[in-house]
Amino acid sequence: YASQDQLILSENAWDWWWFWGDDESQESTNLHTFDISNPKETVYTGSGRVDGTILNQFSLSEYQGIIRVATTEGQWGRWWMENPEPMSSSVITLIHRVDSNTGEMSLEQLGIVDGIAPEERIWSARFDGDRAYLVTFRQIDPLWVIDLSNPAQPIILGELEIPGVSTYIHPLSKDALLTIGMGPAGEDGFGLDWSSTRLSIFDISDPTAPNVSSILSVSPVQTDESNSWVWSYSEASYEHKAFQYWAPKGMLAVPLNTYRYDYYYDDEGRYHYNYDWVSKLMIVNVTEDSLEIHGEVDHSRFYETEENHWWSSYNIRRSIFMGDYIYAISHAGVTVTHLDSLEEVDSVQLVTIEPHYYGDNSDSAETEEDSKSEE
């Protein structure tokens, strides 16, 4: 993680032997910090250790010289113990110290709020100014709002339970959060529908009583049970670089990849089937209290003649807003679409080269004569 002045590196503090013969050991994370305020010189400023493991770079933060970290303890399950402590999460603040005698630089704990969501782990975290936002999950999704204005005494301000889970949190303002994740598996609100992709807006204008303002599923609607869309996936659920929000137009772009198994019987009773593959970029209008589909960019045509969908990359990977246009990029092509008319104004199909696997002597492998002819 890097702010304008601080670089933080984290690493697991254990190896496979860490717990061997020591039931009291807990998962821990080492932190190392560096001053990068001077572009010509990077200065090591200290190291420390916190209990638990961190999810990703969004679980780390630096604000006004204070290091903040969100961790979960107990993810290993400690199956070798009869009654292991259940999972729980913490938000910890740390401050730099210098030993007056030895000059040793370290990170020391300043404050902590712990015991968050017993038996659950962190699925997404985001620090924004003097607040932290966590989403934990096991069967139902709680959103936690944590006050860090006094870093020595962080406190939980509010909590909201909502079906499904958010895997990435994007602050829209001090009053609203935009998230992406998955919806619930059933009507009871428990579990996860791993085949769904869902956007949500949370109202945090009253941090003691967070609420959900809008929910939008971007997965295809199942209309015919026999020939329905059966699966969908968005890389933006797991990779924030695929989550493209552009504040000037209040628009969000996220990839969506899905397929449908389609079949029919002909007049002679013979069975026929095929797969319909869809590779799209969904464009969504976003306000602080609403989500609405604006349109889509479709790359499906780039893959109509290709095979091996199961192990190749068939989703739009990245997008970027430029003025009145959006560029969508997949491994098979690039398109430029006007945001108002949703008209495709330009495109290029990329030539793909199938990978050559070890021991493959098929005709698809390039020969020396092929290479010379191309030269």
Secondary structure, DSSP 8 states (H G I E B T S, - for coil): -B-SSEEEEEEES--TTTTTT-TT---EEEEEEEEEEETTEEEEEEEEEEESB--SGGGEEEETTEEEEEEEE-TTTTTTSSS----EEEEEEEEEEE-TTT--EEEEEEEEEEEESTT-EEEEEEEETTEEEEEEESSSEEEEEEE-SSTTS-EEEEEEEESSEEEEEEE-SSSEEEEEEE--SSTTS-S--TT--EEEEEE-SSTTS-EEEEEEE-S-----STT-EEEEE-GGGT-GGG-EEEGGGTEEEEEEEEEEEEEEE-TT--EEEEEEEEEEEEEEEE-SS-EEEEEEEE-GGGGTT---TTTS--S--EEEEETTEEEEEETTEEEEEETTT--EEEEEE--------TT--STTS--HHHHHHH-
